[in-house]
Amino acid sequence: MQQETLTVASSEPAAGAEPEPPHPAVECQNLVRRFGSVTALSGVSFAIRKGEFFSLLGPSGCGKTTLLRVLAGLDRPDAGWVRLDGVEMTRTPPHRRPVNTVFQSYALFPHLNVWDNVAFGLRMKGVAAGDVEERVRSALRLVQIEGLEHRRPAQLSGGQQQRVALARALVNEPLVLLLDEPLGALDLQLRRQLQTELRQLQRRLGLTFLHVTHDQEEALALSDRVAVMRAGRIEQLGTPRELYEQPRNRFVARFLGQCNLIEGECLPQSAFDWRVDTPWGLLEVRPPGARTGRMETIETPPRVSCRNRVTLAIRPERIQLLPAGPLRQPLPNQVVARIQDRVYTGAAVEYRVVLPDQSTLTVSLPNDASPAAACQPGQRVICRLPPEALIPLDD
């Protein structure tokens, strides 16, 4: 059986007719879900394009699993609506929705072998025996567990069980595959291996994947777009690069990797040329889009209007360490500092440096033979903060 049997066919437009714009695979509007006095979802709205790998990212309790359950039909919202491929599905029961879910716990039937676990959904739908056999073999081949058909879940490793759960979901040819932290129970090495395989599988099939995770690196590595959630709301939605390089607020900046925050007073010269007065002196800032003379188009752009007080963010790897010369008045975007601590992390060396006002910065440098990577605690250095690396935040 060819892999096309596991993709969802699209209808062709009539001859001579203008093709209609495709419906989003998933569309939500103003979803609200309350559990007593706790609001798990507070007006959530977003859309997922067909064939997209989309991730919901956030800490425990932010509402991402509740949102997944609402989309799967396992829970109903108190307000708002859900559409799948343009069809209203808010009150449709789970078995009538074109979605399948892969859970972190795998949820395999312990008394059934691999073959019967994968075939279970097809048999419940009354699919002909010949078609069941063909589709199950194709699904097992896709997830690379051929030869394990007669084993039961207890006889499989965690990675093999996860592949069975994937095959069981894919064999039903869903419009959208829902993944609820599917790799969370695996060790680091196996998790990274399956991340690669999961992304390759999604690209081969062209299916829409909605992935829930609290692992920032996993979301950035797998996704076409990511929605960062907090307290039942979407804080920011965009590509992994947009979220990492242009976080909208402190929460997104800190949740997606390490980030240094700098407080100051903004002294605008133009829309694309600021100076910010900080405890370390004047810093030149070039907001997003300044290099091209236009604002970059992102779905939830940071508000880059210069306010009286402003918070700047800068990633540790964007800070440059330079040898310290004779004591002098620091120039803009160069601050004299002293190395307080040095941590070897393998591919990088991480420094904690103390500035003149006794505040600290975290700096990360590649582990190479450059003089900066050999700096030791107690040594004086100059920290250079590139203007384009300083990110104005909303809060």
N, C-alpha and C positions, 0 to 999 in steps of 0.2 A: 504493500500500500504506500502511495506517495504521501509526503507530508502535507500536501495541500488539503487532504481530508480533515486536517485539524485546524483549518482556518475558516473564518466565516465569509461566505461569498457575499459580494455586494451586487445589488440590482443594477442593470444597465439602463441608461436613459433612453427614451424613445428616440427613433431616428429623427434628426432635424431639430429636436427640442434642446433648449438651453439646459445644461446640467445644473441641477440644484446644488447649492453648497451642502457638503455632507454634514449631517447632524453630529454633534459631539457624541462620543461613546458614552460618556457620563456627564450629566448636568444637574447641579444642585442649586437651589435658590432659597436663601433665608431659613436654613434648617435650624430648628430649635429642639432640644431634647432635655427634659428636666427629670431628675430623680428626687422627689420630695423638694427640699430646699436647695439642692445642688443642681446647677445648670451645667450639663455636660457639653452641650452645643449651644452656641449663642449667635444665631444669625449667620451660619456658614454658607457661603456661595462660591462656587467654582465650576469649571468645565474641563473635561479631559478629552483630548483629541483622539480619534481612532488611531490605533497602532502606537500609542505613546506609552512610555514607561514612566509612570507618575508615582511619586512617593509622598506620603504623609509623614512628617517628621516632627517629633516633639517629645518632651519628657513624660514619664508616667503620670496618668491622670489628666492629660491635656485634652482628651476627647477623641483621639484618633481612632481607637478601637470602637468606640460608640458610633463614630461616623461610618466606619467600615460595616458594622452590623446593620445600620440603617440602609446602606446601599445594598446589602445582601438580602434585606427583607427580614432579618432576624430580630429587628427592633423597629418600632414606628416612631416617627418624629411627632412632637407636639404641634409643630408648625412648619411650614415650608413644603417643598416638593422635590421629587427626584425623577429625572427622565433618563432612560437608557436607550440610546440610538433614536432619540426624538420621541419616544413613547412614554407617557406618564406611567410611573411604576410605584408611586408613593405607598399605595395600599395593596399592591400585588404581593401575594405570598411568595416565600423564597423559591419553591419548586417551579414557579412559573416565570421566574426572572432568568434572563440569559447570562447568568454569572455562576461561577464556581469559586469556592474559597479553599485556600490552603492554610491550615492553622499551624501555629508553633508546636503544638502538641501532637501533630500529625493526624490524630483522630482516626487511626486505622482500626479495622475490626480484628481483634487478636485471634479469633477462631477461624479466620479465613486466610488462605495463602495469598501471595502477591497477585496472582492472576485474578482470583475472585474478588479481591479488594478493588482492583482497577475496573473490573467488569460490572461491579455491583450497580452503579448508576445506570448503565445501559440496559441491564436486565430489568431494572425497576421501570424503565420507560417502555419496555416491550420491544426493544430493538431485536431484529432477527438474529438467530444464533450465528449465522455465517458472517454477518456484519459485525457482531460483537467480537468474534475472533480476530477479524482483520483489523479492527480499530484498536483492540487491546495490544496486539503485536506491534502496531505502529507506535502506540504511546510508549510501550516499554523500550522500543528502539530509540525513540526520541530522547528519553532520559537516561539511556545507557544502563539498563538493568536487565537486559536479556540474559536468560540462564538462571534467573532467580525466581521464576514463576511459581515454583512449588514450595518455596519457603514461607514460613509464617513471620509476622512482624518481630516476634521475640528472637528470631534467628538472624535478624538483620542489624547492621550498624546504624547509628543515627543518620548518617548521610544517605544510606540506602533507603531507610524509612522515609526520609524527606523526598527522595526521588519517586517512591511509590505514591506518596501523597500528591506530588505534581502530576504524575501520569494519570491518577484517578480523576483529577480536575480537568486535565487537558483532553482526555478521551471523550468528554461530553461536548467538546467544541464550543466553549462559551464565547460570548461576545467580549466579556471582561473577566479577567482572572484576578481575584482578590487574594492578596498575600498578607496574612496577619503575622508579622515577625517570623517568617518561615525558617530563618537561619539562626534565630536567637539561641537555640539550645545546643548549637554545635561549637566545637573548639575553633580557635582562631584560624588555624591553617586550613581546615576543611571548610570553614565559612567562606574564606577568601576564594577557595577553589570553586565552590558552588555559586558564589556571586558571579564569577566569570561565566560559568556555564548557564546560569539563569539569564544573564543579559544576552548571551549568544542565542539561546533558545528563543527568547522574545523577539529578537531581530529576524531569525529564520522564519518564525511563524507569522510575524506581523500582527500579533494579538495585542490588545490593550491590557496592560498590567497596572493594577493599583496596589501599591506596596506600602505597608505600614511598618515603621521602624522607629526606634529611639537611637539608632547607631548613625551618627553623623557621617562617618566615612563611608558606610554602606550606601546611604542615600545619595551622597555626592558621586560615588563611583558608578551606581546603577542607573540613575534617573535622567530622563530628558528634562523634566521639571520637578520641582519640590515645593510643597506647601509646608511652611513651618508653623506649627500650632502651639498655642499656649492658652490655658484656661478657657477652652471651648471656642476659640477664635483662630482664624488664620492671620498670623502676624505679617507674613510676607510670602509671596509666591513668585517663582521665577526659575531660571536655569540654575544648575549648581554653581556656575561661575558668577552669575549675577548675585546670588545670595552670599557667596563667600567674599567677593570683591566689593559689593555695594550693599552691605546690610543696612536695613532701614532704621533699626533701633538697637539699644544695648542688648536686649534679649537675643536677637538674631545674631548679633556680632559675637556674643560670648558663647552661644549655643553651638555655633558652627566653628569649632576650633578655638585656639587661644587668641586673645585680642587685648591690646593695651588701650586704655581710655585716657584722654587728656582733656581737661576742662580749660576754657579760656573765654576771652571777650573778642567778638568778631569785629574787625575793622575793614569793611568791604571797600574795594577799589573799583571793582566791576563785577558783573554776574559771574565771571569766570576767573577772578583774581581777588583772593582774600588775603588778609593778614590776621592772624589770631594771636592776641596777647595772652601768653601763658606764664606760669611761674618760672619757666625756663627761658623766657624771652619771646620775641616775635617769631611765629612760624608762618611761612607762606603755605597756602592751601590752594590746590587746584581741584575743585569739585568735579564729579563725573561729567564727562562731555566737554571739559574745558580744552582738552588737546585738539578736538575736532571742531570746537566752536558751537556745538549743539548738545542738547541733553540726550543721553543715550535712552533708547526706548526699552523700558522694562515694564513688567505688568504691575508692580507696586513700587514705583520709583521713590527713592528717598527725597524728602523735601529739602532742597539745598538752598533755600533762602537764608540769607545771613541774618541771624538774630543777635541780640545783644550778648547773650550767653550761649555758648555752643559747646557741644561735646564732640571731640574727634576720636576716631578709632584708627589703629594701625596694627597690622598683623606682625608678629615677631619676625617673620622671614623677610619683611620689607625694610626693616631697619638695617642700616649699614654701620659697621664698626670700623673706625679709622684710628691709626696710631695717634696718640695725644702728643702735640708739640708743646712749646712753652705756654704757660698760662696766659690767656688773653680773653678779651670779651668775646663770648660765643657769637658766631655769625648766625643769621636766620637759618633755621632747620639743622643747626649743628649745636650739640649740647655736650659739654664736658661731663664725664661720668666716671665712676669707679666700679670695677667688676666686683660684685659681692660673692657670686657663686657661679660655678661652671659644672654642667651636667652633660656627660657623654651619653647620647641616646642611639648610637649606631650610625645612621646615615647623617645625623646632624649633631651639632654641639649647641646646647641651650645655655644662655647666660642670663643671670639676673644682675642688672646694673643699678647703681644708686646715683641719683641726680642731685644737683646742688640743694634742692629743697627737701632732700631725704625721701622723696618718692622713688618708686622703682619702675623699671621697664623690663620686660622679657624680650630677649633677642635670640633668634635662632639662625645659625649659620650652617652651611653644608660642611660636612666633615671632610675637609680637603687640606691641602698643604699650604693654604694661604696664611699670612701672618695673623690675620684676625682670628682664624680658627684655633690659634695656639695661645690666645690670651689667657692669663691666669688670674685667680682671685687676688684683689688688691691692686691690680694694674689700672692705671688711668687710660681712658680711651675717649674718643669722640663718637657720639651717636649722631648719625645723619638720618633725618626723617624726610624722605623724598616728598615734595609737595603733592604729587599725584597719588601717593600711597596713603595720605591722610583723608579719612572718610568722615564727612559731616553726618551726624546722626539726628534722628527726629527728637530724641529725648535726652 
